Amino acid sequence: MPLKLHWTERQDRALRQLRAAGTSWEVIAKACGVSRNAALERAKKLHIRVARPSTVKSSIAAIAPELSDRLSLAPGHAVSWAVLTEGTLLQGERFTSLGALGRTRAKVVGDS
């Protein structure tokens, strides 16, 4: 049975401050001397926001500004399918959804 981790006020304060600054969970965990998952669980107990969706868009804008306002492509779009299948056995094959084959995910998982 794993040992119960006892958090100190200093660790809680560091977790709050680092997360408010937008620090990654890996860095927060290292600063607190715990695993990444322990830091995430503690944040949930302290009602600290775990996800930071706005940062993802801003990091994309920093890397490739021309892509930041682009809409997502639909699943199976020719461009995204070509990127995903390049160098695989599916390269050059057309995308076919399971719905088009009359199958659902449940049927596929159960097939052997």
C-alpha positions as CSV (number, residue, x, y, z in Angstrom):
1,M,0.0,0.0,0.0
2,P,1.4,3.4,-1.0
3,L,2.3,5.9,1.8
4,K,0.0,8.8,2.3
5,L,1.6,12.0,1.1
6,H,1.4,14.9,3.6
7,W,1.4,18.3,1.9
8,T,2.8,21.3,3.7
9,E,1.6,24.9,3.5
10,R,4.8,25.8,1.7
11,Q,4.1,23.1,-1.0
12,D,0.5,24.3,-1.4
13,R,1.6,27.9,-1.7
14,A,4.2,27.0,-4.3
15,L,1.6,24.9,-6.2
16,R,-0.8,27.9,-6.3
17,Q,1.8,30.5,-7.2
18,L,3.5,28.4,-9.9
19,R,0.2,27.4,-11.5
20,A,-1.1,31.0,-11.5
21,A,2.1,31.9,-13.4
22,G,1.3,29.2,-16.0
23,T,4.1,26.8,-15.0
24,S,3.9,23.3,-16.4
25,W,2.9,20.4,-14.1
26,E,6.3,18.8,-14.5
27,V,8.1,21.8,-13.1
28,I,5.5,22.3,-10.3
29,A,5.9,18.7,-9.3
30,K,9.7,19.0,-9.2
31,A,9.5,22.2,-7.1
32,C,7.2,20.5,-4.6
33,G,9.2,17.3,-4.6
34,V,6.3,15.1,-5.7
35,S,5.2,13.3,-8.8
36,R,3.3,15.0,-11.6
37,N,0.2,13.0,-10.8
38,A,0.4,13.9,-7.1
39,A,0.6,17.6,-8.0
40,L,-2.4,17.2,-10.3
41,E,-4.4,15.4,-7.6
42,R,-3.5,18.0,-5.0
43,A,-4.5,20.8,-7.3
44,K,-7.9,19.2,-7.8
45,K,-8.4,19.0,-4.0
46,L,-7.5,22.6,-3.6
47,H,-9.8,23.5,-6.5
48,I,-7.0,24.9,-8.6
49,R,-7.7,24.9,-12.3
50,V,-5.9,21.9,-13.9
51,A,-6.3,22.7,-17.6
52,R,-5.1,25.9,-19.3
53,P,-6.8,25.9,-22.7
54,S,-6.0,29.5,-23.5
55,T,-2.2,28.8,-23.3
56,V,-2.4,26.2,-26.0
57,K,-3.7,28.6,-28.5
58,S,-1.2,31.2,-27.5
59,S,1.7,28.7,-27.8
60,I,0.5,27.8,-31.3
61,A,0.4,31.6,-32.1
62,A,4.0,31.9,-30.9
63,I,5.3,29.0,-32.9
64,A,3.3,29.6,-36.1
65,P,1.3,32.8,-36.1
66,E,-0.2,32.1,-39.5
67,L,-1.9,29.0,-38.1
68,S,-3.3,30.5,-34.9
69,D,-6.7,31.6,-36.4
70,R,-7.1,28.6,-38.7
71,L,-10.1,26.4,-38.2
72,S,-9.7,22.7,-37.5
73,L,-10.0,20.3,-40.3
74,A,-12.8,17.7,-40.2
75,P,-11.9,14.1,-39.3
76,G,-10.8,12.4,-42.5
77,H,-10.1,15.6,-44.4
78,A,-7.8,14.8,-47.3
79,V,-5.0,17.1,-46.0
80,S,-5.0,15.8,-42.4
81,W,-5.4,12.2,-43.6
82,A,-2.4,12.5,-45.9
83,V,-0.3,13.9,-43.0
84,L,-1.4,11.1,-40.6
85,T,-0.8,8.3,-43.1
86,E,2.4,9.5,-44.7
87,G,5.0,6.7,-44.4
88,T,2.5,4.1,-43.3
89,L,0.7,1.2,-45.0
90,L,-2.3,3.5,-45.4
91,Q,-0.4,6.1,-47.5
92,G,-2.4,6.8,-50.6
93,E,-5.5,5.1,-49.3
94,R,-8.8,7.0,-49.0
95,F,-10.2,7.7,-45.6
96,T,-13.3,5.6,-44.8
97,S,-15.2,6.2,-41.6
98,L,-16.7,3.3,-39.6
99,G,-20.1,4.8,-40.2
100,A,-19.7,4.5,-43.9
101,L,-18.9,0.8,-43.4
102,G,-22.1,0.3,-41.4
103,R,-20.1,-0.5,-38.2
104,T,-19.8,1.2,-34.9
105,R,-16.9,1.4,-32.5
106,A,-18.5,-1.2,-30.2
107,K,-18.7,-3.7,-33.0
108,V,-15.1,-3.1,-34.0
109,V,-13.7,-3.5,-30.5
110,G,-15.6,-6.8,-30.1
111,D,-14.4,-8.2,-33.4
112,S,-11.5,-10.6,-33.4
